[in-house]
Amino acid sequence: SRSLVNSFESIMMHFSALVLFGSLCVGNVFAEQVLGSNIYVEEDCNRIRRPLHELDTKDLMLYVDGLQAIRANGKYQEMVETHHLHTMIHRGSSFFFYHTFFVWEVETQIRALGGKFKCFSLPYYDWTIEADREQDPWILNSVFGGDGTGSDHHHCVQGDLWNIERWPLTNLCSFDENPDVGCCLKRNLGQDIHLSTAEHMGDLIAENEDFRSFEQMIAYEHQMVHWLFAKEDCIACAMATGYSPDDPIFMVLHSGVAYLRALWATCHGYQTVAASELDEHPECYVAACQPGLEDDECDVIQLDEPYEFDNMKTCDWTIASRMDVTPRMLWDFKDWGVKYSPGDLMKRSGLEASGACSNEKMFQNNPWFIPPESDDDDKKPAPPGPPGKAAVQADAQSIVQVEETMTSHAASHSNILYIAVPLLGMMFVVGFAFVYKAYQSKKDEKGAYALIDTEQNDYGTVIVA
């Protein structure tokens, strides 16, 4: 009879320990599925990158304010200078990954501002929305400033959002500008630029199964966007030079390029290939320069060759100062805590309807994308009209307090995910302890124990002498 009681106690104790251990494991796995996995920095919230044209003024201004803030603190200028020193990278196959790092670093430094920026994610520019409206692009009717004012005025972008006070540049200055005070952002719309439609972009993704052909196609497509904002006689327009990050369109453009790589890889099932296995998958990556160039004419191309970041390596705020960054490391978006919203390109391009990128491929066990938030919008987005200086600034100022509250709540909720399930397990253990204590209290002065009803019916009261 003592053995029976001891066995009962032992089983319940082991079961409680097992429940607690299991709840800890399940809680961590569940939180990782929701929060993602960032192996390089610890963060409270994912980087969910969404298409620019689906954001409201509040979210667009978060990018504007954040980018201007990291220029003001000097960090962005270091990144601009580094990019300018390595323009040869555009001639090689690691073009995708090099710019993926800059997008991530800009995102990281904006997040480091804290407050409303703590969970900032850098949106992406789906430039297919500009097809057939290149002379009046949506993006120049939003918060990115307009076209330049013509050669008589140095092609300076007008308006308060990107003037010299808010966005003082030190490069590509005209003869009568003072870089110590700040030079203006310059643009000049190309007259003969035609951007691809969504349908054509879908064909490029579906029909180019190997990395090399896809990379070359997208490199050209992205170059057309550069030229759209810096063509004709504007040799000082940022987007035509190595100082292209001086144009705020640059980072959202390259976030869009990274989105296309994620979409292409997913459509062909390559997102399941581990970075460590890329050498065995030439369909995913091939180290090569553009045709006619030698390997030393296109900067870093080998998978494990570290990028050179020059002065950035001496800046303790960047991860590049603490470790080497290679093309291989930048293959997997999950490792950097990045997820993309698919946006409406899937539908507009015909990829979804054709089955080339089925929902099963896109959203089942794919850490690179989040499920679509709405399936009822089949229309091509209608580009909004210019928000206007007063409207944009008033909108941004009126929501700062609300944004900070929401950001704080988001961070709190992410932490709750890590403790909620384990806490339930602990509650079970505590509950069992109370039940067990009540069970022990039935011991009489002779050391008698009352067993559960079924045992009492079978055996009566067991006396432990």
N, C-alpha and C positions, 0 to 999 in steps of 0.2 A: 504494500500500500504506500509506504514512503517513496518507493521507486516510482510509483504512478504519479504522485504529486510532484516529485522532482522532475520527472519527464515533462509534465505539463508546464512547469515553470520554465524549464530549459527551452522548450519549443517556442513559448510565447516570447521569451527574451530574444532568441535568435530571429524570430519573425519580425520583431520590432526593429532590430538592428538592420535587417535586410530591407525593410520598408524605408528606413531613414536613408540608407546608402542609395537605394534605388531612386528615391525622390531627389536626392542631390544630383545624381547623374541625369535624370530626366529633366530636372530644372535647368541644368547647364546646357544640355543639348537643345532644349526648347528655346532657351534664350539665344543660343548661337544661331538657330535657324531664323529667328526674328531679327536679331541684330547683325548677323553676318559674322565674318571672321576677318579681322585686320591683324596681320601678324607683325606689322612694323610699328604701329603706334596703338596706344590704348585710347579708346573713344567710347562715349556714351551712346552715340547714335550713328546710324549708317549714313553713307553718302548716297542719297537717292537723286540721281540726275534726271531732270525732266526737260522736255522741249521748251524752248523760249516762248514760242507762240501760244503755248497753253498756260502760261503764267500770267498772273495779274500784275498790276503796277507795283504793288507791295513787294512781291517776290523779285521782280526785275530791279527795283531800287535797292534791294539787299545786295545784289551783285555790284551795282554802281557804287554804293557807299563803301562796300567792303574793298573793292579794287582800289578806289581812291585812298582809302585809309592805309593800305599796305604800300602804296606809292609814297604817301606822306611819311611813313616810318622808315623808308629806305629799302625795304625788302624787295619790292617789285623792280626797282631800278637795277638791282643786282641780277635778277633773272633776265631782264631785257638785255643787259650787257653780255651775259653768258650766251644767250641765244644768238646774238649778233656775231659772236666769235666762232660759231660752229654752223655756219650756213651750209657747209658741205654735207651735213647729215641728211639733207633733203635729197641727195643723190643716191642714197643707199637704202637697203631694205629695213633698217631699224628706224626709219622715219616715223612710223606709227608709235613706237614705244618711247622714243625720245620725247615727243610732244605729250604723250600720255603722262609722263612724269611731271612736266611743267604744269599741266592742268591740275594734277593732284597736289603739287606743292603750293600753287596759288590757292586752291581750296583749303589746304591745311593752314596757311598763314592767315586767311580770312577767318577761319574758325578760331584761331589763336587770339583774335581780338576779343572773344568772349561775348557775353550778353546776348543780344539778338543774333549774333553770328555763330554761336556755339555749335549749332547743328547745320550750318550752311552747306549746301551742295551746289556745285557749279553747273548751271543748266547747259543744255546743248542746242546748237543752231542747226536745225534741219532746213538747209538752204533750198530744198526742193520746193518750198512754199513760194519762192521768189521766181520760179519759172514763168516766163511770159510777162513778168512785171519788173524786169531788171532795172528799168529807168525810174521806178518808184518803189523800191524794195520795202517790204514790211519793216525790216529791222531799223531802217533810217526814219521810220515814222513812229518809233517807240521811244526808248530812253537812251539810245546809243548816239544821239546827235544826228544831224543830217549830212548832206553832201557838203563838200567844200564850196567856197564862195567864188572860185575861179582864179585864174593866174594873176589877175590884178591885185588880188588880196591874199596871195600865197596859198590858195586853196584851204584856208583855215575853216574849220568846222565852227559854226556859229551856235549861240545859245549858252545858257548858264551852266548846264550840267557838265559840259566838257570844256569849259573855258580855261584860260591860263591859271586862274586862281584855284580851280579845283583839280586841274590836270596839267600841271606845268611840265613840259618836256625839255630835255637837255640835248636831244639829238635832232638832226635833220632841220636845223634852224635856217631861216632865210637870212639874207644879208643884213636886214634891219631889225632882226630879233636878238634879244639878249638871253643866252642860255642860263645866266645867273638869276634872271628873273623868271624865265620860263618861256618856252616856245609853244606855238599852237599845234593842236592835232590837225593833220591835213588829210583830205580825201578828194578824189576826183572820179566820179562814176565813169566806167568804161562804156563806150557807145556801141561796141560790137561784141559784147559778152553775152553768151546764152547759157544759162544754167540748166542742168538736167531736170527733167520732170520726175515725179515720184515713180512713175511707171518705168522709166529708163533706169533709175537707181535700183529698182527691184530686179530688173533684168541683170544688171551688173552683179548684184549679190548672188542671184540664183545660178547664173551661167558660169561664173568664174570660181571653180572649185579649189584651185590651188592658190596658195598665198601670193606667189610672185605676180601672177596676172592681176589678181584683185588689188594688191598694193599699188601697182603701177596705175591702174584705172582710177583708184580713189585719190592718189597723189595728184593726178591731172585734174580730177573734179574739184579738189580743194584749191588747186592753183587758180582755177577760174574764179573762185570766190575772192581770192586775194586780188586778182586783177579787176574784178568788178568795182572795188573800192579804191583802186590805185592804178589808173591807166592813163592813156593819152600822154600829156606832157608833164605829168606830176612826178618828177624824180625824187621829191622829198616827201611823198605820201608814204606813211609808215608801212602799209600793207604790201608795198612793192620792194621792201628792203629787209635786211636782217634785223632791223628794229621793229618788225611788224608787231611784236607784243605791245608796242606803244598804242596801238589801236585796240580799244576794249572789245572789238569784235573778234580779235584773234583767239582769245581763250575759249570763247563759246564755240567758235568754229572748230577748234581742235578737240573740244569735248564732243562735238558732233562727229568728227572723224573717228574718235575712239568708239563712239556708239555704233558706227557703221561696222567697225571691226568686230565688235561684240555680236552684232546682228548677223554678220556673215558667218562667223565661227559657229554660232548657234544653229543657223539654217543647215549647215553641213555637218553638225554633230561634233565639232572640234573642241567645244568648250569643256568636254570631258577629258581631254588630253592634259596630263599633268605637265607642268613646266619642266620637270626633270626628264621627261620623255620626248621633248621637242626634237632632239637629234634624230630620233627614229621616225619623225613625221614631217617630211619635206612639204607635204600639202599644207602644213600649218606655218612653217617658217623656213626660208632659205636665205642664208647670208650671201648677199650679192650687191654689186654696184649697178648703176644704170648701164645699159649697153654702151661699150666703147670706153668705159672708164676702168682704171686700175683700182685694186683694193685700197690703196692708200689715198685715193681721191674722193672718198665718200665717207670719211670719218669712221665711227664705230659701226660695225655690222655683225661681228661674231657674237654668238649668244652669251658668252661669258666674259666678253670684253667690257670693262667698265667705261661708262661715259665720263667725259672730262667736263667738269663744271667750274673750272678756273676759280675766280674769287669766291664763288659760292661755297667752295670747300672750306673756306676760312670763317664762314658765318655759322655760329653755333645754333641758329634757329632752324637750319635746314637739315633734314636727315642725310643729305649728301655729304655733310661734314663729318658724319659718324660712321658711314659705311659706303662701300662701293655700290653703285646701282648699274645693273646690266640689262640688256634686252630680255634675257630669260626671266628675270625677276618681275618684269612688267607684263608678262603674258597673261597672268590670271588676275582678273579684276577683283576677285574675292580676297586675295591676299592683301589688297589695299583698301578693303572695306567699301568698295564701289559697287553699286547696283544701278541699272538703268530702267527708267520707265519706257516702255516700248513706244509710247506716243501713238500718233495716228498714221505714221508712215507705213506700218504693216498693211493697213487697209487701203490707203491711197495708192500704194505701189502694186497691189494685187498679190503680194506674197502670201497673205493670209488665205485668200480665196483659192489660190493655185495649189495650196498644200505644201509649197516649197518651204515655208516656215510655219508648220502647224502649231497650234496651241500646246500640243503635247511636247514638242521639241522646245518651245519657248519657255514654258512655265512649270514643267515637272522636273524636279531635281536640277534646276538650273540656277546657280547662285548669282548669275550675272544680270538677271532681269527680275523685276517684280511683276505680278499679274496686272493686267490693265484695270484701271479704276472704273471704267465705264465702257460698255459695249454698244451703246445706243447712239453714238455720234459717228455717222458715216460720212459726214460732210467735210469737204476741204475747209480748213479754218478760214474765216473771213478776217483778213488783217485789220486791226483797229486803226482808226485815224490817229494823227499825232496827239499825244496826251496833253501837250502844252506845258510850259514851265510851271505856271501856278498850280495846275492840277496835279502834276507829278510830285512837286515838292510838298504840297498840302497833304496828299495821300500818304507820302512817306512819313511825314512828321506825326500825323494823327494816329498812326498804327504802331509806333515804336514801343509804347508801353504794353500794348496787347501782345506784340511779338515777343517781348522779353518774358512775359508771363507764360506764354505758350511754350517757349524754348525751355524754360525752367521745368514746366510740367512734363515735357517730352523726355528730358534727361531723367527726371524722377521715375517716370514710367519704365524707362529702359532698365533702371536699377532694380525695380520691383520684379521684373521678369526673372532675375537671377535668384531671388529669395522666395518668391511666392510658392513654388512647388516644394522646395525643401522645407518651408515653414509648415505646409500641410502635413508633411511627413513627421515633423517634430510634434505637431499637435496630436497626431495619432499616438505617438510614443507617450506623451504626457497623459493622454486619455487612458491609455492602457495602464499607466502607473496608478491612476486613481482607482480604476476597476480592480487592479491587483491588490491595492491596499484594502479596499472594501472586502475583497475575498479573504485576505488574511485576518481581517477583524472578526471573522466568524469563528476563529479559533477559540475553543472553550478553555477553561482553566486546567483541564486535563490534557491539553494538547490536541484536542479533537479538531479535525478539518471537515468542513462541509463541502462536498464536491458538487459539480453541476448536477442539475436535476436528473438527467438521464443516468448518471453514475449512481446517484442516491437511490433511484428506483431499482437499479440492478444490484447495488452492493450495500445500500444503507450507509450509515455513518462509519467512516474509517477512523479507528483509534490509533494514534501514534503514541506508543508507550515509551 
